């Protein structure tokens, strides 16, 4: 009597797109610090370095954001809508989530097992940050331009242009980038927490 083998079919397109997003995230995380160092040490005139910084930042936002929209368009647009409805709550949720994540990372770093967990955790956190940042850029582009309301990718490009321009401003640029990234991260964290609480309530036994 032969046993039937379990099906080994996997959602290959979904896994492929997710892997592409992960690899793209890691590459951009590796390229960004190097690019920033190049802007500081380059022999180019300052007026040439500023356009270079703008182009590199814009390219990173658009390329990664385009991958995110290709992998999970509905989820990204849902997070963007959440940000448009209440950006302040998303920002607060993002701050809380960042603090909790930092404290958890410190506690995990104390043990050897925790250090092993931190490596895949950092990768997952980076991917989540990219998705959240994309949702925030889509929300920004859709509220600042009528063109961005008709297309998520157009909204992404508009939001990326605005953020890339603002980040050129000393001090203010860093603050704006932090706020945008925190809002995006908070939208995902808040959505996850809300869905988790909803599942807990649905799993509770009902009394007659």
N, CA, C and O of each residue as an XYZ file, in Angstrom:
832
protein
N       0.849     -1.199      0.000
C       0.000      0.000      0.000
C       0.881      1.243      0.000
O       1.745      1.376      0.866
N       0.689      2.136     -0.927
C       1.522      3.334     -1.035
C       0.799      4.522     -0.436
O      -0.399      4.728     -0.630
N       1.571      5.282      0.291
C       1.012      6.498      0.884
C       1.073      7.644     -0.119
O       2.043      7.814     -0.857
N       0.017      8.402     -0.110
C      -0.014      9.537     -1.025
C       0.834     10.659     -0.464
O       0.717     11.008      0.711
N       1.683     11.219     -1.301
C       2.539     12.308     -0.855
C       1.735     13.593     -0.729
O       0.859     13.872     -1.548
N       2.038     14.371      0.299
C       1.350     15.663      0.400
C       1.764     16.569     -0.733
O       2.890     16.499     -1.226
N       0.862     17.404     -1.134
C       1.141     18.312     -2.231
C       2.249     19.268     -1.852
O       2.240     19.844     -0.764
N       3.214     19.439     -2.762
C       4.336     20.332     -2.491
C       4.215     21.638     -3.245
O       5.171     22.410     -3.328
N       3.032     21.885     -3.797
C       2.853     23.111     -4.551
C       2.801     24.302     -3.616
O       2.112     24.272     -2.596
N       3.521     25.337     -3.961
C       3.571     26.534     -3.147
C       3.186     27.724     -4.013
O       3.335     27.680     -5.234
N       2.695     28.778     -3.390
C       2.366     29.983     -4.158
C       3.644     30.644     -4.661
O       4.094     31.646     -4.105
N       4.235     30.069     -5.735
C       5.529     30.524     -6.222
C       5.561     32.008     -6.562
O       6.503     32.686     -6.151
N       4.589     32.552     -7.288
C       4.645     33.985     -7.582
C       4.705     34.838     -6.333
O       5.473     35.798     -6.272
N       3.893     34.495     -5.324
C       3.882     35.280     -4.090
C       5.231     35.185     -3.383
O       5.760     36.195     -2.919
N       5.793     33.970     -3.298
C       7.081     33.792     -2.649
C       8.167     34.523     -3.416
O       9.071     35.108     -2.820
N       8.080     34.489     -4.734
C       9.080     35.169     -5.546
C       9.046     36.674     -5.337
O      10.090     37.311     -5.201
N       7.845     37.241     -5.311
C       7.737     38.683     -5.118
C       8.182     39.081     -3.717
O       8.829     40.112     -3.534
N       7.832     38.253     -2.723
C       8.255     38.543     -1.352
C       9.768     38.471     -1.225
O      10.384     39.314     -0.572
N      10.363     37.468     -1.847
C      11.825     37.358     -1.826
C      12.472     38.556     -2.509
O      13.493     39.069     -2.053
N      11.861     38.995     -3.611
C      12.385     40.159     -4.323
C      12.335     41.399     -3.441
O      13.283     42.185     -3.415
N      11.235     41.577     -2.721
C      11.107     42.708     -1.819
C      12.159     42.637     -0.718
O      12.766     43.652     -0.374
N      12.379     41.447     -0.162
C      13.358     41.285      0.907
C      14.761     41.601      0.417
O      15.501     42.337      1.069
N      15.127     41.046     -0.733
C      16.457     41.294     -1.283
C      16.627     42.773     -1.621
O      17.672     43.362     -1.343
N      15.600     43.366     -2.219
C      15.684     44.792     -2.548
C      15.852     45.654     -1.316
O      16.601     46.631     -1.326
N      15.148     45.287     -0.249
C      15.269     46.030      1.002
C      16.687     45.960      1.535
O      17.270     46.980      1.903
N      17.241     44.761      1.578
C      18.593     44.592      2.110
C      19.624     45.328      1.257
O      20.568     45.913      1.788
N      19.443     45.299     -0.066
C      20.367     45.996     -0.938
C      20.322     47.504     -0.720
O      21.352     48.175     -0.676
N      19.096     48.020     -0.585
C      18.969     49.464     -0.393
C      19.481     49.887      0.980
O      20.052     50.968      1.128
N      19.276     49.029      1.991
C      19.827     49.333      3.305
C      21.350     49.353      3.268
O      21.993     50.104      4.000
N      21.915     48.515      2.403
C      23.375     48.493      2.279
C      23.884     49.661      1.441
O      24.960     50.199      1.704
N      23.100     50.052      0.424
C      23.543     51.111     -0.471
C      23.395     52.487      0.161
O      24.241     53.356     -0.047
N      22.320     52.698      0.937
C      22.026     54.025      1.469
C      23.155     54.595      2.318
O      23.563     55.730      2.072
N      23.693     53.859      3.320
C      24.797     54.420      4.086
C      26.012     54.736      3.219
O      26.680     55.747      3.433
N      26.304     53.869      2.236
C      27.437     54.115      1.354
C      27.216     55.366      0.520
O      28.139     56.146      0.290
N      25.969     55.548      0.068
C      25.657     56.737     -0.717
C      25.794     57.990      0.122
O      26.313     59.007     -0.337
N      25.309     57.906      1.392
C      25.410     59.063      2.274
C      26.876     59.427      2.515
O      27.225     60.607      2.559
N      27.733     58.414      2.671
C      29.142     58.677      2.887
C      29.764     59.298      1.649
O      30.632     60.165      1.747
N      29.311     58.843      0.468
C      29.837     59.392     -0.782
C      29.494     60.860     -0.905
O      30.313     61.652     -1.371
N      28.260     61.244     -0.482
C      27.872     62.661     -0.560
C      28.764     63.521      0.334
O      29.026     64.682      0.019
N      29.230     62.953      1.449
C      30.038     63.738      2.377
C      31.489     63.844      1.913
O      32.145     64.860      2.141
N      31.996     62.775      1.252
C      33.412     62.732      0.923
C      33.695     63.035     -0.546
O      34.857     63.085     -0.950
N      32.649     63.237     -1.350
C      32.862     63.467     -2.768
C      33.565     64.787     -3.019
O      33.432     65.733     -2.242
N      34.324     64.844     -4.126
C      35.008     66.065     -4.519
C      34.138     66.944     -5.402
O      34.567     67.999     -5.870
N      32.896     66.489     -5.621
C      31.990     67.287     -6.437
C      31.637     68.570     -5.717
O      31.694     68.646     -4.490
N      31.272     69.578     -6.492
C      30.831     70.832     -5.895
C      29.524     70.597     -5.157
O      28.764     69.700     -5.522
N      29.245     71.394     -4.118
C      28.000     71.205     -3.364
C      26.760     71.255     -4.236
O      25.796     70.528     -3.997
N      26.783     72.123     -5.261
C      25.596     72.217     -6.108
C      25.391     70.960     -6.943
O      24.286     70.728     -7.434
N      26.438     70.136     -7.119
C      26.285     68.861     -7.822
C      25.898     67.749     -6.866
O      25.204     66.812     -7.259
N      26.338     67.836     -5.610
C      26.026     66.804     -4.624
C      24.565     66.781     -4.227
O      24.014     65.711     -3.973
N      23.927     67.937     -4.169
C      22.522     68.011     -3.765
C      21.605     67.324     -4.775
O      20.754     66.533     -4.368
N      21.743     67.593     -6.080
C      20.920     66.834     -7.038
C      21.182     65.341     -6.990
O      20.262     64.544     -7.172
N      22.433     64.948     -6.746
C      22.753     63.531     -6.649
C      22.022     62.900     -5.468
O      21.477     61.802     -5.584
N      22.012     63.587     -4.344
C      21.299     63.084     -3.164
C      19.814     62.949     -3.444
O      19.184     61.972     -3.039
N      19.252     63.937     -4.141
C      17.832     63.890     -4.472
C      17.518     62.708     -5.381
O      16.541     61.994     -5.154
N      18.341     62.497     -6.410
C      18.088     61.422     -7.374
C      18.202     60.058     -6.711
O      17.367     59.184     -6.945
N      19.231     59.867     -5.884
C      19.418     58.576     -5.226
C      18.266     58.286     -4.267
O      17.730     57.178     -4.259
N      17.886     59.271     -3.463
C      16.773     59.082     -2.529
C      15.479     58.768     -3.275
O      14.744     57.851     -2.906
N      15.210     59.534     -4.320
C      13.987     59.317     -5.097
C      13.981     57.925     -5.727
O      12.953     57.249     -5.734
N      15.127     57.501     -6.253
C      15.202     56.190     -6.889
C      14.939     55.075     -5.885
O      14.231     54.116     -6.192
N      15.504     55.196     -4.689
C      15.299     54.170     -3.658
C      13.828     54.092     -3.268
O      13.265     53.002     -3.176
N      13.203     55.250     -3.037
C      11.793     55.271     -2.639
C      10.900     54.678     -3.724
O      10.001     53.890     -3.431
N      11.147     55.056     -4.975
C      10.272     54.621     -6.071
C      10.475     53.141     -6.384
O       9.505     52.416     -6.606
N      11.729     52.688     -6.405
C      11.987     51.283     -6.734
C      11.419     50.365     -5.660
O      10.689     49.424     -5.970
N      11.749     50.634     -4.401
C      11.226     49.788     -3.326
C       9.709     49.896     -3.223
O       9.018     48.895     -3.033
N       9.200     51.114     -3.350
C       7.756     51.296     -3.289
C       7.042     50.596     -4.426
O       5.958     50.046     -4.235
N       7.642     50.611     -5.618
C       7.049     49.914     -6.744
C       6.981     48.416     -6.509
O       6.001     47.769     -6.878
N       8.027     47.858     -5.890
C       8.013     46.430     -5.572
C       6.915     46.126     -4.554
O       6.197     45.135     -4.682
N       6.793     46.990     -3.542
C       5.757     46.786     -2.527
C       4.374     46.811     -3.155
O       3.536     45.964     -2.847
N       4.130     47.779     -4.037
C       2.824     47.864     -4.696
C       2.569     46.661     -5.600
O       1.424     46.241     -5.768
N       3.631     46.108     -6.180
C       3.464     44.926     -7.025
C       3.170     43.686     -6.195
O       2.421     42.808     -6.624
N       3.767     43.613     -4.993
C       3.574     42.445     -4.137
C       2.240     42.495     -3.413
O       1.503     41.509     -3.400
N       1.926     43.623     -2.815
C       0.711     43.720     -1.990
C       0.019     45.056     -2.219
O       0.034     45.918     -1.340
N      -0.591     45.240     -3.391
C      -1.226     46.533     -3.689
C      -2.409     46.851     -2.779
O      -2.540     47.976     -2.296
N      -3.273     45.854     -2.545
C      -4.465     46.108     -1.736
C      -4.088     46.444     -0.294
O      -4.642     47.368      0.302
N      -3.145     45.689      0.259
C      -2.726     45.934      1.645
C      -2.087     47.320      1.768
O      -2.361     48.050      2.720
N      -1.241     47.678      0.810
C      -0.576     48.978      0.861
C      -1.576     50.115      0.778
O      -1.479     51.091      1.521
N      -2.532     49.989     -0.121
C      -3.534     51.039     -0.253
C      -4.427     51.107      0.988
O      -4.883     52.186      1.368
N      -4.674     49.958      1.617
C      -5.459     49.958      2.851
C      -4.711     50.677      3.972
O      -5.312     51.420      4.748
N      -3.402     50.456      4.055
C      -2.600     51.153      5.061
C      -2.527     52.656      4.753
O      -2.532     53.484      5.664
N      -2.459     52.992      3.471
C      -2.443     54.403      3.086
C      -3.756     55.084      3.471
O      -3.760     56.223      3.938
N      -4.863     54.382      3.273
C      -6.162     54.927      3.669
C      -6.234     55.107      5.180
O      -6.809     56.082      5.665
N      -5.657     54.179      5.918
C      -5.629     54.286      7.383
C      -4.854     55.531      7.808
O      -5.244     56.226      8.746
N      -3.756     55.801      7.112
C      -2.947     56.983      7.433
C      -3.715     58.252      7.101
O      -3.700     59.208      7.875
N      -4.383     58.267      5.959
C      -5.150     59.462      5.580
C      -6.259     59.749      6.587
O      -6.551     60.908      6.880
N      -6.868     58.706      7.109
C      -7.974     58.900      8.051
C      -7.501     59.436      9.395
O      -8.166     60.283      9.992
N      -6.355     58.950      9.877
C      -5.886     59.382     11.198
C      -4.377     59.208     11.277
O      -3.883     58.213     11.808
N      -3.650     60.185     10.743
C      -2.190     60.115     10.742
C      -1.621     60.260     12.152
O      -0.585     59.678     12.473
N      -2.311     61.047     12.999
C      -1.812     61.266     14.356
C      -1.787     59.966     15.154
O      -0.816     59.681     15.855
N      -2.858     59.179     15.048
C      -2.905     57.901     15.762
C      -1.839     56.952     15.241
O      -1.213     56.229     16.016
N      -1.628     56.951     13.918
C      -0.588     56.101     13.341
C       0.792     56.512     13.846
O       1.645     55.660     14.097
N       1.008     57.817     13.994
C       2.301     58.295     14.494
C       2.522     57.851     15.937
O       3.610     57.394     16.286
N       1.499     57.983     16.773
C       1.621     57.556     18.168
C       1.835     56.050     18.252
O       2.660     55.573     19.030
N       1.081     55.304     17.439
C       1.259     53.848     17.414
C       2.670     53.480     16.978
O       3.264     52.534     17.495
N       3.201     54.240     16.018
C       4.550     53.983     15.549
C       5.594     54.237     16.621
O       6.543     53.466     16.760
N       5.424     55.319     17.384
C       6.355     55.612     18.473
C       6.337     54.495     19.519
O       7.385     54.034     19.972
N       5.127     54.069     19.894
C       5.001     53.000     20.886
C       5.638     51.707     20.356
O       6.363     51.023     21.078
N       5.361     51.386     19.102
C       5.899     50.160     18.510
C       7.422     50.212     18.436
O       8.085     49.202     18.672
N       7.980     51.366     18.113
C       9.435     51.504     18.043
C      10.072     51.321     19.419
O      11.109     50.669     19.545
N       9.456     51.894     20.440
C       9.979     51.759     21.800
C       9.932     50.304     22.246
O      10.901     49.778     22.794
N       8.786     49.659     22.004
C       8.643     48.248     22.384
C       9.652     47.382     21.628
O      10.259     46.480     22.206
N       9.828     47.661     20.338
C      10.778     46.896     19.532
C      12.202     47.078     20.048
O      12.969     46.117     20.113
N      12.556     48.307     20.415
C      13.897     48.576     20.932
C      14.142     47.839     22.244
O      15.195     47.232     22.442
N      13.150     47.900     23.142
C      13.300     47.209     24.433
C      13.391     45.700     24.247
O      14.175     45.031     24.920
N      12.582     45.166     23.329
C      12.628     43.728     23.065
C      13.979     43.323     22.478
O      14.509     42.262     22.805
N      14.534     44.175     21.609
C      15.841     43.877     21.020
C      16.933     43.880     22.074
O      17.839     43.047     22.032
N      16.857     44.805     23.018
C      17.850     44.858     24.098
C      17.770     43.605     24.955
O      18.797     43.025     25.309
N      16.555     43.185     25.290
C      16.386     41.978     26.110
C      16.865     40.732     25.373
O      17.484     39.854     25.973
N      16.581     40.653     24.077
C      17.003     39.491     23.300
C      18.522     39.446     23.144
O      19.113     38.368     23.095
N      19.145     40.611     23.066
C      20.586     40.657     22.861
C      21.363     40.128     24.060
O      22.557     39.852     23.946
N      20.711     39.984     25.197
C      21.393     39.508     26.407
C      21.740     38.034     26.287
O      22.762     37.596     26.814
N      20.900     37.258     25.597
C      21.093     35.808     25.500
C      21.584     35.415     24.116
O      21.386     36.149     23.148
N      22.222     34.260     24.026
C      22.719     33.757     22.744
C      21.553     33.420     21.820
O      21.589     33.727     20.628
N      20.515     32.786     22.375
C      19.334     32.446     21.575
C      18.680     33.718     21.053
O      18.218     33.775     19.913
N      18.649     34.731     21.905
C      18.050     35.994     21.495
C      18.784     36.641     20.337
O      18.163     37.232     19.453
N      20.117     36.530     20.342
C      20.902     37.095     19.244
C      20.553     36.408     17.924
O      20.475     37.059     16.882
N      20.345     35.090     17.972
C      19.960     34.354     16.766
C      18.591     34.798     16.266
O      18.333     34.812     15.063
N      17.718     35.158     17.202
C      16.381     35.628     16.814
C      16.454     37.024     16.217
O      15.650     37.372     15.352
N      17.413     37.829     16.671
C      17.505     39.211     16.221
C      17.812     39.320     14.726
O      17.366     40.259     14.066
N      18.565     38.369     14.196
C      18.970     38.460     12.783
C      17.764     38.367     11.846
O      17.556     39.279     11.046
N      16.951     37.285     11.916
C      15.753     37.260     11.057
C      14.759     38.342     11.454
O      14.026     38.864     10.614
N      14.740     38.676     12.749
C      13.827     39.727     13.196
C      14.166     41.069     12.573
O      13.271     41.835     12.217
N      15.455     41.356     12.440
C      15.877     42.614     11.824
C      15.476     42.666     10.359
O      15.102     43.720      9.844
N      15.558     41.515      9.688
C      15.155     41.463      8.275
C      13.656     41.718      8.136
O      13.221     42.498      7.288
N      12.874     41.045      8.984
C      11.418     41.237      8.952
C      11.069     42.683      9.264
O      10.204     43.274      8.618
N      11.747     43.252     10.261
C      11.476     44.634     10.647
C      11.809     45.597      9.506
O      11.101     46.582      9.298
N      12.877     45.314      8.774
C      13.254     46.162      7.645
C      12.200     46.116      6.542
O      11.859     47.140      5.950
N      11.691     44.918      6.274
C      10.650     44.776      5.256
C       9.379     45.516      5.677
O       8.754     46.207      4.873
N       9.008     45.360      6.951
C       7.828     46.060      7.465
C       8.012     47.568      7.351
O       7.076     48.289      7.005
N       9.223     48.044      7.643
C       9.496     49.473      7.559
C       9.355     49.975      6.129
O       8.826     51.063      5.903
N       9.825     49.189      5.159
C       9.714     49.582      3.755
C       8.245     49.627      3.317
O       7.828     50.550      2.619
N       7.466     48.623      3.733
C       6.041     48.599      3.388
C       5.327     49.793      4.017
O       4.528     50.462      3.361
N       5.618     50.054      5.289
C       4.994     51.191      5.954
C       5.387     52.512      5.333
O       4.551     53.403      5.185
N       6.655     52.650      4.967
C       7.116     53.873      4.333
C       6.437     54.084      2.984
O       6.099     55.211      2.622
N       6.241     52.999      2.245
C       5.542     53.093      0.961
C       4.101     53.545      1.151
O       3.609     54.400      0.415
N       3.424     52.964      2.148
C       2.041     53.367      2.423
C       1.971     54.843      2.806
O       1.050     55.552      2.400
N       2.945     55.300      3.588
C       2.958     56.712      3.985
C       3.191     57.625      2.781
O       2.580     58.690      2.684
N       4.062     57.218      1.871
C       4.308     58.023      0.672
C       3.082     58.049     -0.234
O       2.760     59.086     -0.814
N       2.402     56.919     -0.359
C       1.171     56.875     -1.158
C       0.121     57.804     -0.545
O      -0.558     58.539     -1.261
N      -0.006     57.767      0.771
C      -0.957     58.655      1.453
C      -0.582     60.113      1.241
O      -1.446     60.950      0.982
N       0.711     60.416      1.352
C       1.176     61.798      1.158
C       0.900     62.272     -0.255
O       0.421     63.387     -0.460
N       1.203     61.425     -1.235
C       0.971     61.821     -2.620
C      -0.494     61.967     -2.969
O      -0.858     62.804     -3.795
N      -1.341     61.157     -2.344
C      -2.770     61.206     -2.673
C      -3.472     62.408     -2.058
O      -4.492     62.859     -2.580
N      -2.944     62.936     -0.955
C      -3.592     64.093     -0.322
C      -3.030     65.417     -0.825
O      -3.617     66.468     -0.571
N      -1.912     65.385     -1.528
C      -1.305     66.624     -2.011
C      -1.492     66.841     -3.496
O      -1.149     67.907     -4.008
N      -2.034     65.843     -4.211
C      -2.210     65.995     -5.653
C      -3.424     65.211     -6.120
O      -3.668     64.096     -5.659
N      -4.185     65.798     -7.038
C      -5.338     65.106     -7.591
C      -4.906     63.911     -8.441
O      -5.624     62.914     -8.521
N      -3.735     64.008     -9.074
C      -3.228     62.894     -9.872
C      -2.981     61.673     -9.010
O      -3.216     60.545     -9.441
N      -2.501     61.896     -7.777
C      -2.214     60.793     -6.878
C      -3.447     60.063     -6.392
O      -3.340     58.950     -5.877
N      -4.619     60.665     -6.543
C      -5.850     60.007     -6.105
C      -6.323     58.951     -7.097
O      -7.112     58.075     -6.742
N      -5.848     59.026     -8.334
C      -6.285     58.095     -9.365
C      -5.389     56.874     -9.491
O      -5.817     55.851    -10.026
N      -4.168     56.959     -9.013
C      -3.209     55.862     -9.168
C      -2.315     55.788     -7.941
O      -1.746     56.791     -7.511
N      -2.197     54.589     -7.383
C      -1.345     54.409     -6.214
C       0.119     54.647     -6.565
O       0.866     55.220     -5.772
N       0.531     54.204     -7.761
C       1.927     54.411     -8.147
C       2.220     55.889     -8.373
O       3.289     56.375     -8.003
N       1.276     56.601     -8.978
C       1.457     58.040     -9.168
C       1.556     58.740     -7.808
O       2.374     59.640     -7.623
N       0.717     58.317     -6.867
C       0.777     58.881     -5.523
C       2.123     58.586     -4.876
O       2.685     59.436     -4.185
N       2.645     57.367     -5.103
C       3.956     57.000     -4.569
C       5.035     57.919     -5.111
O       5.867     58.415     -4.350
N       5.033     58.154     -6.421
C       6.056     58.998     -7.043
C       5.961     60.427     -6.510
O       6.978     61.050     -6.201
N       4.745     60.938     -6.405
C       4.564     62.304     -5.903
C       5.038     62.408     -4.460
O       5.748     63.346     -4.099
N       4.646     61.447     -3.643
C       5.084     61.455     -2.247
C       6.591     61.307     -2.137
O       7.214     61.938     -1.283
N       7.187     60.478     -2.993
C       8.642     60.289     -2.968
C       9.372     61.562     -3.369
O      10.409     61.892     -2.794
N       8.838     62.274     -4.350
C       9.444     63.543     -4.762
C       9.393     64.551     -3.612
O      10.385     65.211     -3.304
N       8.227     64.655     -2.988
C       8.083     65.605     -1.873
C       9.042     65.270     -0.736
O       9.717     66.154     -0.209
N       9.103     63.995     -0.359
C       9.966     63.601      0.752
C      11.439     63.793      0.392
O      12.232     64.222      1.230
N      11.805     63.478     -0.848
C      13.194     63.643     -1.274
C      13.608     65.111     -1.259
O      14.749     65.437     -0.929
N      12.689     65.985     -1.615
C      12.983     67.420     -1.577
C      13.125     67.904     -0.137
O      14.061     68.633      0.192
N      12.187     67.493      0.718
C      12.202     67.951      2.102
C      13.424     67.443      2.863
O      13.944     68.134      3.740
N      13.881     66.236      2.528
C      15.026     65.683      3.246
C      16.332     66.403      2.901
O      17.346     66.192      3.566
N      16.315     67.246      1.874
C      17.497     68.043      1.547
C      17.682     69.195      2.517
O      18.775     69.750      2.625
N      16.616     69.557      3.225
C      16.690     70.672      4.175
C      17.364     70.192      5.455
O      16.910     69.216      6.051
N      18.429     70.846      5.890
C      19.113     70.416      7.123
C      18.167     70.421      8.328
O      17.316     71.301      8.453
N      18.319     69.459      9.188
C      17.542     69.282     10.428
C      16.083     68.953     10.110
O      15.580     67.899     10.497
N      15.408     69.867      9.401
C      13.999     69.640      9.075
C      13.827     68.359      8.267
O      12.866     67.616      8.468
N      14.757     68.103      7.355
C      14.649     66.909      6.518
C      14.674     65.633      7.334
O      13.907     64.707      7.070
N      15.560     65.576      8.335
C      15.626     64.396      9.193
C      14.360     64.206     10.003
O      13.894     63.084     10.198
N      13.808     65.318     10.474
C      12.574     65.249     11.260
C      11.417     64.757     10.400
O      10.639     63.901     10.823
N      11.308     65.300      9.195
C      10.220     64.897      8.289
C      10.332     63.429      7.936
O       9.330     62.714      7.935
N      11.546     62.966      7.635
C      11.741     61.561      7.287
C      11.364     60.648      8.456
O      10.738     59.606      8.265
N      11.752     61.052      9.664
C      11.414     60.256     10.845
C       9.904     60.193     11.049
O       9.361     59.134     11.362
N       9.229     61.319     10.872
C       7.776     61.370     11.062
C       7.078     60.479     10.036
O       6.180     59.712     10.387
N       7.487     60.577      8.772
C       6.868     59.774      7.711
C       7.065     58.289      7.969
O       6.121     57.507      7.860
N       8.291     57.896      8.310
C       8.572     56.488      8.554
C       7.846     55.971      9.787
O       7.384     54.830      9.808
N       7.745     56.810     10.817
C       7.044     56.400     12.037
C       5.554     56.236     11.784
O       4.934     55.308     12.304
N       4.979     57.123     10.993
C       3.557     57.022     10.657
C       3.285     55.729      9.883
O       2.320     55.022     10.170
N       4.133     55.427      8.909
C       3.952     54.203      8.145
C       4.084     52.954      9.006
O       3.286     52.023      8.898
N       5.093     52.946      9.855
C       5.301     51.811     10.758
C       4.136     51.680     11.721
O       3.693     50.573     12.027
N       3.640     52.820     12.200
C       2.521     52.801     13.140
C       1.229     52.329     12.518
O       0.413     51.699     13.192
N       1.023     52.623     11.234
C      -0.187     52.158     10.549
C      -0.222     50.635     10.515
O      -1.264     50.026     10.757
N       0.923     50.024     10.215
C       0.990     48.563     10.167
C       0.855     47.976     11.565
O       0.130     47.002     11.766
N       1.554     48.569     12.535
C       1.486     48.065     13.913
C       0.072     48.185     14.462
O      -0.426     47.261     15.105
N      -0.583     49.327     14.212
C      -1.942     49.522     14.699
C      -2.935     48.586     14.049
O      -3.838     48.072     14.710
N      -2.772     48.361     12.753
C      -3.656     47.432     12.047
C      -3.482     46.012     12.566
O      -4.458     45.286     12.755
N      -2.229     45.622     12.797
C      -1.965     44.280     13.311
C      -2.563     44.097     14.702
O      -3.179     43.072     14.990
N      -2.378     45.095     15.560
C      -2.903     45.009     16.920
C      -4.428     44.938     16.919
O      -5.020     44.174     17.682
N      -5.060     45.733     16.064
C      -6.519     45.743     15.994
C      -7.052     44.397     15.509
O      -8.029     43.886     16.057
N      -6.420     43.821     14.488
C      -6.869     42.519     13.981
C      -6.628     41.421     15.012
O      -7.420     40.485     15.125
N      -5.542     41.534     15.757
C      -5.252     40.537     16.797
C      -6.289     40.597     17.907
O      -6.751     39.561     18.387
N      -6.654     41.803     18.315
C      -7.681     41.948     19.346
C      -9.022     41.425     18.854
O      -9.790     40.836     19.615
N      -9.294     41.648     17.564
C     -10.545     41.142     17.000
C     -10.592     39.622     16.992
O     -11.642     39.031     17.248
N      -9.452     38.980     16.697
C      -9.410     37.522     16.720
C      -9.585     36.985     18.127
O     -10.225     35.953     18.326
N      -9.022     37.677     19.099
C      -9.174     37.238     20.490
C     -10.642     37.290     20.931
O     -11.137     36.386     21.603
N     -11.319     38.366     20.538
C     -12.738     38.490     20.901
C     -13.583     37.429     20.219
O     -14.523     36.899     20.812
N     -13.248     37.118     18.971
C     -14.030     36.103     18.253
C     -13.779     34.695     18.783
O     -14.626     33.812     18.647
N     -12.598     34.492     19.395
C     -12.278     33.158     19.934
C     -12.863     32.918     21.315
O     -12.874     31.786     21.799
N     -13.350     33.979     21.954
C     -13.935     33.810     23.269
C     -15.234     33.012     23.189
O     -16.053     33.257     22.303
N     -15.431     32.063     24.101
C     -16.693     31.285     24.077
C     -17.878     32.169     24.443
O     -17.801     32.994     25.353
N     -18.954     31.984     23.730
C     -20.160     32.766     23.994
C     -21.007     32.055     25.056
O     -21.159     30.834     25.039
N     -21.536     32.833     25.951
C     -22.390     32.262     27.008
C     -23.839     32.292     26.562
O     -24.293     33.238     25.920
N     -24.549     31.239     26.916
C     -25.963     31.144     26.543
C     -26.782     32.096     27.361
O     -28.000     32.165     27.194
